[in-house]
């Protein structure tokens, strides 16, 4: 479909980023040319980065990167 290999990454570090900074990393990756990003397998809801907050910031980053 794309005529080329897909390029993606796992966002690092898996711990320590706020949800907002995690979303910013997703945005930078997608604007930089990656096709997808993914969570590290063992990232879960942390007091400093709740799952729902991470999801909302990442969704916003995806929409902004496509504009």
C-alpha positions in Angstrom: 0.0 0.0 0.0 2.8 2.5 0.9 5.4 1.2 -1.5 8.0 1.3 1.3 8.7 -0.2 4.7 6.7 1.2 7.6 8.9 3.0 10.2 8.0 3.2 13.9 9.4 3.3 17.4 8.8 2.6 21.0 8.6 5.8 23.1 11.4 5.9 25.7 11.9 6.3 28.6 9.0 4.1 29.6 8.9 5.7 33.1 9.4 9.3 34.2 7.6 11.3 31.4 4.4 13.2 32.2 1.4 12.4 30.0 1.9 15.8 28.3 5.6 15.1 27.5 4.7 11.6 26.3 2.2 13.1 23.9 4.8 15.6 22.8 7.2 12.8 22.0 4.5 11.1 20.0 3.9 14.3 18.1 7.6 14.8 17.3 8.0 11.2 16.1 5.0 11.5 13.8 5.9 14.9 12.4 9.5 13.6 11.9 8.3 11.0 9.5 7.5 7.9 11.6 4.4 5.9 10.6 3.6 4.8 14.1 4.7 4.8 17.8 3.9 2.3 20.5 3.9 2.0 24.3 6.5 -0.1 25.9 4.9 -3.4 26.9 4.9 -2.7 30.6 3.8 0.9 30.7 0.7 1.1 32.8 -1.2 3.8 34.7 1.3 5.6 37.0 0.6 8.4 39.5 2.5 10.9 37.3 1.1 9.5 34.0 -2.4 8.1 34.2 -3.5 5.9 31.3 -6.5 8.1 30.3 -4.4 11.3 30.3 -1.7 9.6 28.2 -4.4 8.4 25.8 -5.9 11.9 25.4 -2.5 13.6 24.9 -1.5 11.0 22.3 -4.8 11.3 20.5 -4.3 15.1 20.3 -0.7 14.6 19.1 -2.0 12.3 16.3 -4.6 14.8 15.1 -2.1 17.7 15.2 0.6 15.7 13.3 -1.9 15.0 10.5 -2.8 18.7 10.1 
